Amino acid sequence: MKNIVVLVSGSGTNLQRILDTIESGEIQNARVSLVVADRECYGLERAKNHHIKNILIPRGKNFSSELSKVIPENTDLIVLAGFLSILKPEFCENWNGKIINIHPALLPKFGGKGMWGMNVHNAVIEAKEKESGATVHFVTPGIDEGQAILQKAFDVTENDTPETLAGKVHKIEYEIFPIAINKVLGN
């Protein structure tokens, strides 16, 4: 059984998707062994509702070192699921190849500092992009610079708004996240 640690900052809908797909067998031979949040959020409640160990480590300059202390040695994968804090380069290097993130755009476009949530969707609309989507990628010291594991795109229409893009991206995230997790775990 592979052990997954999930990092969250918000409501935890992608965490819930991971839990549901483990339960259904879509993600095979794995379990979420720990959920860590960088702020009070509903993601912690989701972990409690599933009887998963959960820890709140308030964001700040010592976050990565505090996180290193609580991640079990037998962790096979760290998944950033709506996680908004930036991890220190040393942490990323220590877990190289074992940390993934989902980003609400087709990287390398619309990645980097400040590019999260509605900021991304606003930027896509302002740039008059013809397509958008989501990317699951490895986490490296550079923000959103890690190798893509899986991407899926959709056409942006002239009627799309940042809100409609957010809805379309979320559907794609639900679709590709379990596939990417299986791929990284070697399932």
C-alpha positions in Angstrom: 0.0 0.0 0.0 1.5 3.3 -1.1 1.3 6.3 1.3 0.1 9.7 0.1 0.4 12.9 2.0 -1.9 15.6 0.8 -1.3 19.4 1.4 -4.3 21.7 1.4 -5.2 25.3 1.9 -8.9 25.5 1.1 -12.1 23.5 0.9 -10.3 20.3 -0.2 -12.4 19.4 -3.2 -9.4 17.8 -4.9 -8.6 16.0 -1.7 -12.1 14.6 -1.7 -11.7 13.5 -5.3 -8.5 11.7 -4.4 -10.2 10.0 -1.5 -13.2 9.0 -3.7 -11.0 7.6 -6.4 -9.0 5.6 -3.9 -12.2 4.2 -2.5 -13.6 3.3 -6.0 -10.3 1.7 -7.0 -9.5 4.2 -9.7 -6.3 5.1 -7.7 -4.9 1.6 -6.9 -2.9 0.3 -4.0 -2.8 3.7 -2.2 -4.1 5.5 0.8 -4.0 9.0 2.1 -2.0 8.7 5.3 -1.8 12.3 6.3 -3.4 15.7 5.4 -1.5 18.9 6.2 -3.0 22.4 6.0 -1.3 25.7 6.1 -4.4 27.5 7.5 -7.7 26.6 9.0 -9.8 25.2 6.2 -12.5 22.7 5.3 -9.8 20.4 3.9 -9.0 19.5 7.5 -12.6 18.6 8.2 -12.7 16.4 5.1 -9.6 14.5 6.6 -11.3 14.2 10.0 -14.5 12.9 8.3 -12.4 10.1 6.7 -10.5 9.4 9.9 -7.2 10.5 8.4 -4.5 12.0 10.5 -4.4 15.7 9.9 -2.2 18.6 11.1 -2.4 22.3 10.8 1.0 24.0 10.4 0.4 27.8 10.1 2.1 29.3 7.1 5.2 31.2 7.7 9.0 31.1 7.2 9.4 27.9 9.1 6.5 26.0 7.3 8.8 23.8 5.2 11.0 22.8 8.1 7.9 22.0 10.3 6.4 20.1 7.5 9.6 18.0 7.1 9.2 16.9 10.8 5.7 15.5 10.3 5.9 13.7 7.0 6.4 10.0 7.6 9.5 8.4 6.1 7.4 5.8 4.3 5.7 8.5 2.2 5.6 7.6 -1.4 4.0 10.7 -2.8 3.2 14.3 -1.6 0.2 15.8 -3.4 -0.5 19.5 -3.4 -4.2 19.8 -3.8 -5.2 23.5 -3.7 -2.2 24.3 -1.6 -1.1 27.9 -1.7 2.1 28.2 0.3 5.5 28.1 -1.5 7.7 25.2 -0.3 11.4 26.0 0.4 13.9 24.7 -2.3 15.5 22.3 0.2 12.2 20.6 0.9 11.5 20.3 -2.9 15.0 18.8 -3.5 14.6 16.4 -0.5 11.4 15.0 -2.0 12.4 15.4 -5.7 10.2 13.3 -8.0 7.8 12.6 -5.1 5.9 15.9 -5.0 3.2 16.8 -7.5 0.8 19.7 -7.9 -2.2 20.5 -10.0 -2.3 23.9 -11.7 -5.3 25.5 -13.3 -3.7 26.3 -16.7 -1.6 24.8 -19.4 1.9 25.2 -18.1 4.3 26.8 -18.9 1.7 29.5 -19.7 0.2 31.3 -16.7 2.4 29.8 -14.0 4.6 31.3 -11.4 4.2 33.7 -8.5 0.7 35.0 -8.1 -0.7 32.6 -10.7 -3.3 30.7 -8.8 -7.1 30.5 -8.7 -9.0 33.3 -10.4 -5.8 35.2 -11.1 -5.0 32.5 -13.7 -8.4 32.5 -15.3 -8.5 36.4 -15.5 -5.0 36.3 -17.2 -6.2 33.7 -19.7 -9.2 35.8 -20.6 -7.2 39.0 -20.8 -4.6 37.3 -23.1 -7.4 36.2 -25.4 -6.2 32.6 -25.3 -7.9 30.1 -27.5 -7.5 27.3 -25.0 -7.0 26.6 -21.4 -6.9 23.5 -19.2 -5.1 22.0 -16.3 -1.6 20.5 -15.7 -0.4 18.0 -13.1 3.4 18.6 -12.7 6.3 17.7 -10.5 7.1 20.3 -7.8 10.6 21.8 -8.0 12.2 24.8 -6.4 11.0 27.0 -9.3 7.3 27.9 -8.9 5.3 25.9 -11.5 8.5 25.0 -13.4 8.5 21.2 -12.8 8.1 18.7 -15.6 4.4 18.2 -16.7 3.1 14.7 -15.9 -0.3 15.2 -17.6 -2.2 18.0 -19.3 -5.6 18.3 -20.7 -7.0 21.3 -22.7 -10.3 22.7 -23.8 -11.3 25.5 -26.1 -11.9 29.0 -24.6 -15.0 30.5 -26.2 -15.7 34.2 -26.6 -18.5 33.8 -24.0 -16.2 32.4 -21.4 -15.6 34.4 -18.2 -13.1 33.7 -15.5 -15.9 31.9 -13.6 -16.8 29.6 -16.4 -13.2 28.8 -17.0 -12.8 27.9 -13.3 -15.7 25.5 -13.7 -14.3 23.9 -16.8 -10.8 23.6 -15.3 -12.1 22.0 -12.1 -13.8 19.3 -14.2 -10.5 18.6 -16.0 -8.6 18.6 -12.6 -11.0 15.9 -11.4 -10.4 13.8 -14.5 -6.6 14.0 -14.7 -5.5 14.1 -11.1 -6.2 10.4 -10.4 -4.6 9.4 -13.7 -1.5 11.4 -12.9 -1.3 10.0 -9.3 -1.5 6.4 -10.7 1.2 7.2 -13.2 3.6 8.6 -10.6 2.9 5.7 -8.2 3.6 3.3 -11.0 0.1 1.8 -11.0 
